[in-house]
Structures are given as C-alpha cells and as structure tokens.
Amino acid sequence: MELKGAKARMKLTANEKEAANRAEATALLIRAGYRVYRPEADCYGEDLVLRAPDGDLRAVQLKSSPEVDWRRYGRRSLWMLFPDSRSDCPRKWFLVPHDESYEWAKEKHGHAPKWNEAWRWPYVPRELGRFLDSINSLSRPS
C-alpha cells in the first residue's frame, strides 16, 4: 500500500468497515453519556446494548447507512445506529427507533416496485434527514 498524503485510504473489507464504525460510534456514544455493551453473540439484530443517560436500555442494530427491514427488525424494540456517509469528519450519527423509521419509509416508499417491507438508502437524503433529526436520540437529550 502506497500512501500519498493524508487523504490516501485503504479499501476496507465489510468486516473492517463494521469494526471501524463500531469503534467510532462507541466513542461518540460514550461522549454523549451512554454506556455501551457488546453482546457475546449477534442475536435478534442486537449488535450493541446501550444504557441511555436516562437509564433506559436500548438494543441497537449498527448499520453503515439508513435501513429499515420489517422482517428482520420489526416489532423487536430495536434502535438503528448509522452515520451519514456524506457528512464531514466527525460524521453525523443517528440513533433512531426502527419501527418509527420503518413507518415513515413505508409511507414514502411503500408504493415503489422495489419495496419489500424493507428499504435502504446509500446516504441520508435531505427529506429523510429532516425526519431523522426529529427523532434522533443523539441530537436531543434522552
């Protein structure tokens, strides 16, 4: 690997991206007053368990971008944690309830041919960003 300046980057594998995202998110969450726990096994969509500043426990699915999927994550009281890949360093992160996000996505995209009780965005578009900001636990007190 040849490095040319500060912007040179390695292409990361999916596992490396997940590990880097988990490390970045963990640091951000701790600074925001959360305690972060990692389950021994990734079961039922729980990548992390958070103790929020208000004392509530939250099961969290870590993603690299916004995603909803009723079959995998619906009715499980899961929270989704993901960055806005287009935001500058430090990246903006979202911690949002899956089912509320799913209902918004269903209203916006449920009529689309590719809708299959699931939707994924490669980044946070403006309209989605406005909605996510209104429910983001990382941008308001718990």
Buried (B, 14 or more C-beta within 10 A) or exposed (E): EEEEEEEEEEEEEEEEEBEEBBEBBBEBBEEBEBEBEEEEEEEEBBBBBBBBEEEEEBBBBBBBBBBBBBEBBBEBEBBBBBBBBEEEEEBBBBBBBBBBBBBBBBEBBEEEEEEEBBBEBEEBEEEBBEBBBEBBBBBEEB
